Amino acid sequence: MERKLFTSLSGDHAKMLNDSLSKQGFRRSQNVLYRPSCSDCSACLSARIRVADFTLSKSQRRIKRRNHALTREATSPWATEDQYALFRRYLDARHAEGGMADMDIFEFAAMIEETPVRSRVIEYWHETAEAAKSLSAVCLTDVLDDGLSMVYSFYDPEMTRNSFGTHIILDHIEIAREAGLPYVYLGYWVPGSPKMAYKANFSALEIYRGGKWCNLQDPQKISADPHPLSNDPIAEQVAKIHLPDSRPTT
């Protein structure tokens, strides 16, 4: 049974809280910050890439070349019909049985637009044979004080050869580098999960484990087996969280 530690994200200090807790393995979903806290499992590990140390692999170089014609557009967090149509195609093809499968356009709009922090929608477009623009991929991204947090991404499920999921991450690394931000936060990586395996293919990857960030050197050595002592009791976890100092300066 899944269990999460979560807190509301609102008010004047929402950005400070999001910045601080993101560095401690939390993720944002609309106006909530959460971190997995199952009683006997600690398989969900927050992952981020150190931008300065990242180097492209041969396959990632090929993916960049394959998508060189894509046009990137960064917009305000505002949902559109094009986005929702692409989102539906993506879910139906990739996550038809998932928890988001029944999201209607209003719930989708809430996911995109209900953000109390600095967020952007990064869209990727390509020109069709008819010289018209077609939306290929989208990523909802938070701008943190130390990096970019990829909240949720989706893309054209029929264009598998383009490896849009990998391309979006590579492009975010470029955006972060240009902005002087040290990290790109990828969400959670689960050892042994085929759907999460691609994240371990990025160099300079760190995971948040045991209350600190550490290099992911050999993914095969990270166990996802449940254990009754995997997590501290909730009260101890809360006590160890570092909250930002929101007192006004004088």
Secondary structure as GFF3:
##gff-version 3
##sequence-region A 1 250
A	DSSP	beta_strand	4	8	.	.	.	ID=ss1
A	DSSP	alpha_helix	14	22	.	.	.	ID=ss2
A	DSSP	beta_strand	27	29	.	.	.	ID=ss3
A	DSSP	beta_strand	32	36	.	.	.	ID=ss4
A	DSSP	beta_strand	45	50	.	.	.	ID=ss5
A	DSSP	three_ten_helix	51	53	.	.	.	ID=ss6
A	DSSP	alpha_helix	58	66	.	.	.	ID=ss7
A	DSSP	beta_strand	71	75	.	.	.	ID=ss8
A	DSSP	alpha_helix	81	94	.	.	.	ID=ss9
A	DSSP	alpha_helix	105	113	.	.	.	ID=ss10
A	DSSP	beta_strand	119	127	.	.	.	ID=ss11
A	DSSP	beta_strand	133	143	.	.	.	ID=ss12
A	DSSP	beta_strand	147	155	.	.	.	ID=ss13
A	DSSP	three_ten_helix	160	162	.	.	.	ID=ss14
A	DSSP	alpha_helix	164	179	.	.	.	ID=ss15
A	DSSP	beta_strand	183	189	.	.	.	ID=ss16
A	DSSP	three_ten_helix	197	201	.	.	.	ID=ss17
A	DSSP	beta_strand	205	209	.	.	.	ID=ss18
A	DSSP	beta_strand	212	215	.	.	.	ID=ss19
A	DSSP	three_ten_helix	219	221	.	.	.	ID=ss20
A	DSSP	alpha_helix	234	239	.	.	.	ID=ss21
###
